[in-house]
Amino acid sequence: MDCAGRCIREDKAGYIEHHQSPILERLGLDTEQWLTLTTEVERHFSTVVDSEHMLQQFKHHTHHQRIRGMAKARDLLQRA
C-alpha cells in the first residue's frame, strides 16, 4: 500500500511524498498488527474499529454496556 501510494502517475490523484515516513509507522502499527487487522477484523470487532480510547467514547456515546473488540483494540491499536 505504501509503495503504491508513493508512485507518481498522471492517472492518480496524488502520491505520498518521499520524505514522509511509511504509512504503518505513521499509524503506530507494525506489519503483524496490520495483517491481523486486515485479515481478522470481523472476527475481533463488530460495530466499530478504533483505539481502546475511542471505543470507550463510542460505548459511552451510544449507551452500550459492552463493545466487542476492546481487548483486541488494546493489543493492536494502543499506539494509534
N, C-alpha and C positions, 0 to 999 in steps of 0.2 A: 504494500500500500504506500509506504513512504517513498519507495523508488519510483513508482508510477506517478506519485504526486510531484516529484521533482522534475519530471520530463517536461520539456518546453516544446509545445507543438502548436501550430496555428489553429487546429480544430479543438483545442482545450481552452476553457475559460480562464485558467490561471495555472500557477505552479507554486511549489514550495521553494522559497529562496534557499540557495546553497548554504547560507550562514546560519539557518535555523537548525536547531537540534532535531534529532529523529522524533517522529510523532509519538512513539511509545514512551520515550524519555520525557517528553513534554506532558504526557498524560500520567506519568508516575507509575507506569506498568512495565513489567518485564515480559519476555516472549511467552513464558509459561502461563502467566496470568492472562495474557491476551488470547492464547489458544484456548484456555478454559472458558473465558467469557464468550468467545465466538462459537465454540462447539457445544457448550453445555448450558447456554443461557436459559433455555426453557426448563431445564432440569433443576436449576437453583433459584430462579426468580419467577414471579408470576405477574404481578401488576406493573411493577416499575423496577428499573435497574439503575442504581446510583450508589454513591458512597453511603456508608452507615449513617453519617450525619444527615444527609439529605433524605434517606429513608425514614429516619426518626421524624424529621419535619413533615414528610408526607403522611406518615402514620398519624401524627397529631392533627394535621390539617383535615384529614379525611375521617377522623374519629375511629380508625381501625384499632382493634385490640392488639393485632399482630400483623407484621408484614413478612411474607415469605422471602427469604434471601438475606436476612440481616447478618447471619454468621458468615455467609459467603462474601457479602459485601465487605465485611470486616477483614476477611482473609485476602480478598483480591483487590479491593479498592481503597485500602486505608490511606494511601498517599494521594489519591485522586481528589 
